[in-house]
Amino acid sequence: MPVRLLTDTVANRIAAGEVVERPASVVKELAENALDAGARRIEVVLEGGGARLIRVSDDGCGMDRNDLVLAVERFATSKIASDDDLVGVATMGFRGEALPSIGAIARLDIATRTADAPHGWRLTVEGGAKGEVEPAALPHGTRIEVRDLFFATPARAKFLKSERAEAQAAAEVVRRLALAAPQVDFTLVVAERTLRFPAVAPDAAGFAERLAQVLGAEVAEAVIPIDGLRESARLVGHVGLSHLHRATAGAIYLSVNGRPVRDRLLVGALKAAYQDVMPRDRHPVAALDVRVGPGEVDVNVHPAKAEVRFRDSGLIRALLVSTVRSALAAHGPAPYAAGGAEIARFVTRGPAPSPAYRPTAAPAPRWSAPARGFGESAQAAFSVDLVDLPPQAAPHVADAAPDGARDRPLGAAKAHLHDTYVLAETRDGVVLVDAHAAHERLVYEELKRLRATSGVPRQELLVPDVVDLDPADAERVLAHAETLATLGLSVEGFGPGALLVRATPAPLGPCDGAALLRDVAEALAEGDAEAAPLARRLDHILATVACHGSVRSGRKLKPDEMNALLRAIEAEPAASTCNHGRPTFVRLSTADLEKLFGRR
């Protein structure tokens, strides 16, 4: 068969396979064109999930007759003035493929008018066939209607999902654009339902308002603003507190220079920033914009323009991780905000039958003198040694609270419930603390500080512990023996599958070295330990070590010990969650309590 050139219609339909995947793709391309036209109001109307009709109207600059004719030609664009402009693209669109691709597979109707023109112009394209340009009456701006999507390529239409699913995908596109351009008024009309995002001021307060519009007021109350700068790159936006997480990455909204993107580098860096304070299988809530020079990012990676490449990806990753971690640390510990609502729902429906809980008593580890405090900021607050307890039972109820303790964020300890939870009273409610989870976090953070400064001190064992492991686990531990030594755990080989524990981390005091080593071996076996960065491996091991140095369930605490724990939590910014990402304390306001008992 001889080689021949494809016709424009066939070429456009092929190009449409990359540009137009579903109705949401059309909404994205048309709305981005409206933003490039300087629109301050964009309205999107969908019928049949967008398969029957997509109408996008804006109040942008519009086009004259000549521009309208060229706009539906492939590779015709107003965004690039010269060949060099592709290096520093600063507009949402630039490839000149969207309109001809859409017109090749659907019935396209474009009406547009500039502000100084006496009337507008209208052009139709049906299955790639262009109609005549005609005068049209409309306000300045552009109105584009796309009907019968994929009518010219019926095989593509068969892959569309339900009307509801397609409408939801289009709505998600509008949400992402609304967060990326908060100064623009967005309206989405689906069937008889209207979703509107009014324009807000282009500042931190305005963006917080837009965040509440898109994600809801409850989410907006649990996020904090961030603004970080490193060399020529800047990161701005909002991130959720550690207790605010989702099962998927759907609540992560990222943009680069105002362009919504789905970038694995940015998502991975964001998850790394939360790795110590959020469960591994959960995802944070965030709306972030990376601002770099146009020449520092390549947006011409894919026709859909949803992927980007950074010239210095290491710089961007470091900026995101450090900025988010610093913001979370500066905010300090935050309670599990949904606690009151979840308890209210639980009380309303009634608890399901379950076996009675029996806390298992465990030997109390001793906190040795050298590592007694929790850093300079917390050492004074946590001056009571939790492990030097007399053998007799400690009292469950605190008869007298320290002066002013109720005015502190976590209040004054009142009781130790089930030898597991600390109940504290504040001026405006109560706080429940999981003593083991909170103490585990405190020990973990102290071990990290020691590792980063003087190193974790070791406690030599008078009689070394012999530990039998699976040969593969034993070899893995020996391969990391030098790393473990920096964490205060000294091990050496003692025959096939056997290891000798000669020293344990001194901050843990006397502990079960054999049990500690087995847990460390399991931690090393999780995932690909060799491929993980050194810092992540060390933190993972330290988290395992910290668990062995924490107050266990079934351990009775005295009132002064409970209050000391509360003060230490207040002083540790990361204490909102344990090392596994679970909440360490829940706050119930007086209003929550009144709702539970029907008082309001």
ZAMARSE-192311 format. One record per residue (C-alpha): residue in one letter; y, x negated, z. Coordinates in steps of 0.05 Angstrom, whole numbers, plus 5000, padded with zeros to 4 digits. Layout:
<pts>
aYXZ;...
</pts>
This chain:
<pts>
m500050005000;p506849704981;v512149545032;r517950035032;l524050185074;l523750785121;t528651345109;d534151445159;t530952085185;v524251745198;a527551145229;n531651585276;r525451975296;i521851325313;a527851095353;a527951755389;g521051595417;e524351055460;v531051385474;v528852115485;e522752185528;r524252875557;p530253345568;a532552905626;s533452325577;v538152755535;v542152945597;k542752215616;e545151985548;l550152545538;a552952505609;e553751755604;n557551845538;a562052335575;l563351815630;d565051295577;a570051795548;g573751805614;a571452505635;r573252755704;r569253395697;i562153435668;e558154075664;v550754095646;v547254745628;l539654795618;e535255345592;g527655295590;g528054655631;g532254365575;a527054475520;r530855085493;l537954875508;i541854295537;r549354375538;v553853815564;s561353945566;d566653455589;d574253375591;g574252665563;c578452365508;g574552715452;m573952485379;d577752595315;r574352805250;n572652105225;d569751885292;l565552515295;v562452375227;l560751655247;a558151855316;v551752145288;e550251525246;r545251035274;f548250405306;a555250695303;t558950605369;s565950575398;k563650145456;i563149465421;a569249195384;s566248525363;d559548155362;d561347785426;d562348425466;l554848515474;v554747945524;g559548315571;v558049045561;a562049445611;t560650155586;m554750615600;g552750675527;f553350155472;r547350175426;g549450755381;e542551075381;a543051685425;l546352215381;p542652045316;s536052015354;i537252695386;g539552995320;a533152755286;i528553145333;a532753745354;r538354215332;l544753845351;d551654175353;i557753755370;a564754045381;t570353565401;r577953525405;t582952995425;a588653175470;d594053115416;a590353475360;p592154195341;h584854375338;g577954065344;w572153925298;r564954145296;l558853825265;t551454025265;v545253605255;e538553945248;g532253525244;g536352945216;a539953365164;k547553335174;g551953935161;e559153975141;v564853815188;e568654455206;p574854615247;a573454875318;a577455165375;l576254865444;p580054495499;h580653745494;g574153395507;t567153465478;r561753995481;i554753815457;e549054305450;v541854085439;r537154655422;d529654675409;l528353965432;f522553635393;f522154205342;a521853675288;t516453295324;p511853835353;a506753325379;r512053065427;a513553765453;k506353845477;f507353295528;l513053655564;k511553895634;s513254575663;e520354845658;r521254735732;a518854015730;e523353845671;a529254175704;q528053785768;a527753135728;a534453305696;a537353485763;e535252805790;v539052475732;v545352865751;r544552665824;r544051925806;l550151975761;a553952355815;l552651795865;a554451255814;a560951615795;p563551975858;q570452075827;v567552545775;d566253295785;f559053465764;t556154165755;l548954325737;v547055025717;v539555185713;a537855915699;e542156295750;r542755715799;t548855265801;l548954585833;r555854275841;f558253595865;p565853625872;a569652985859;v571452565920;a576151985934;p573651305909;d573151005979;a567950946035;a569751626065;g569451955997;f562751635981;a559951876048;e562152576028;r558752515960;l552452265996;a552452896038;q553253325975;v547252995942;l542452856000;g544753356052;a548953306116;e542953116159;v541652496117;a548952326112;e549352306189;a543751786192;v546551276142;i551450706152;p556350386102;i555249686078;d559749196040;g557248496027;l559747915985;r556147285964;e559246825913;s561147265854;a556747865872;r558448455916;l554149005946;v557149665969;g554350335989;h550350656045;v543450536075;g539450966122;l537750766193;s530650536206;h528051216228;l530351536162;h524851416112;r520951766058;a513951766029;t516451545961;a522251135933;g525551765906;a531251725957;i533251015934;y539351075888;l541350415856;s546650245806;v549449615775;n556949625759;g556550385764;r550450445718;p544450795751;v538350355744;r531150315767;d530149585781;r523949295815;l527748685840;l532849115877;v527549595905;g523249015929;a529148675962;l531049325997;k524049416024;a524148686047;a530448826086;y526849386123;q520149046131;d520848936206;v523549616223;m519950106178;p512550276166;r509749906106;d507750536069;r514650856076;h521050776036;p528350756060;v534051206039;a539650836005;a545250905954;l547650215932;d551849925877;v551249195857;r557748935827;v557548305785;g561248035725;p558948355659;g556347675636;e552047605698;v547448185680;d543648375617;v543549135607;n540549095537;v533349045562;h530749725539;p533650285496;a533850745556;k538350235592;a535050385659;e532749665668;v537149045677;r536248295685;f540747875728;r542747165710;d541646955783;s536447435811;g535547005874;l542947095891;i542447855883;r536147895925;a539147465981;l545547875980;l541848535987;v536948306041;s542247956084;t547448506077;v542749076095;r539548696153;s546348506181;a548749236176;l542649496212;a543348966266;a550749086276;h549549836284;g544849726342;p538850146363;a539050866340;p534651426366;y529651806325;a534752336302;a529652856280;g526352876348;g529853506372;a528453896308;e521153686305;i519953876378;a523254546365;r518654686306;f512654456348;v514454936404;t515655506355;r508855466322;g505055246384;p500854616391;a493954566358;p488054476405;s486453746415;p482453316463;a486053106526;y489452436522;r486751896569;p490951266570;t486650646573;a488650156627;a489249436605;p490348796643;a497848676649;p499948026614;r504747576653;w511547406626;s512546676644;a519046416670;p521345996610;a521546596563;r523247126613;g529547396580;f530647706512;g536047256485;e543047126511;s545447836499;a539648166535;q537647666588;a542347936640;a540448656626;f533048526629;s532848106692;v526648436723;d519948116708;l515748696683;v509248336695;d510048106767;l507648766796;p503948876860;p496849146852;q498449816884;a501050396843;a508450406829;p512451046841;h512851536782;v519751826798;a526351466804;d529851756865;a536451396854;a539551156789;p543950536785;d551350676786;g553950866717;a547050846685;r547551566660;d553651356619;r549650826582;p546750996513;l539651066540;g541751326608;a538251256676;a530651246684;k527951856720;a520451846712;h514551476681;l510452006645;h502951906636;d504051176651;t506451106579;y513251426568;v519751306605;l524051926616;a531451776622;e537452226634;t544152146598;r550652516607;d549152966547;g541553006545;v535052626556;v531552036524;l524051906518;v521851186509;d515050916489;a514850326537;h509549926499;a512850016431;a519749836457;h517349226496;e513248996436;r519548986394;l523348606448;v517848076453;y517448026378;e524947906370;e524847386425;l519147016392;k522847016326;r529046726360;l524846186392;r521446016326;a528145956291;t531245506345;s527045086392;g520245326369;v515345766408;p513045366469;r505545306483;q501545416545;e495644936546;l489245266570;l485444926627;v478945156596;p479445266520;d476745926492;v471145896441;v471746456389;d466346636339;l468946916273;d466447076204;p466246396167;a471346636116;d476146856171;a475046196208;e476645796146;r482946216134;v485346096205;l484145346200;a487945326134;h493945606172;a492945186235;e499444806226;t503345446217;l500045756279;a501845136319;t509245256306;l508245946337;g505145666400;l497845796381;s493545166378;v486645226346;e481444746318;g474544796288;f468444826333;g462544876286;p460845376230;g464846016241;a467245796310;l474245616332;l477045306395;v483545596424;r486945036463;a493745356474;t497046036470;p504446216463;a507746076530;p512146706528;l505847126534;g503646796598;p496146826614;c492947246559;d486247356525;g486346776475;a479947016441;a482647716429;l489347436406;l485946976355;r481647536327;d487747966316;v491347376283;a485247276237;e485648006217;a493147946204;l491947346158;a486547726121;e491048316105;g493448276033;d494347615997;a496847176053;e497346566008;a501946925958;a506547206012;p512846806028;l512246356090;a517446736130;r513847396118;r507147106139;l510246816202;d513547476220;h507047846209;i503347366255;l508847396307;a508448156307;t501048106323;v502447596378;a507948036407;c503148616415;h499048196464;g505148056507;s507648766515;v506949286569;r500649696556;s499550446562;g496750606631;r501150086664;k505550386720;l512850166721;k517750176778;p524550506771;d528249836768;e523349596715;m524350226674;n531950156678;a531449416660;l527449606598;l532750126578;r538249606584;a534249106543;i533249616487;e540649756485;a542049016477;e537048906420;p539649166352;a532649236323;a529749616382;s529950296348;t522950176320;c516849776340;n513949216298;h510049736258;g516250156241;r514750726290;p520550996333;t521050706403;f525351256432;v527451976419;r533852296442;l534553036458;s541553296468;t543253846516;a544154296456;d536954136434;l534354316502;e538254966503;k535355146435;l528255016460;f529255506517;g533056026477;r539655906511;r543355846444;
</pts>
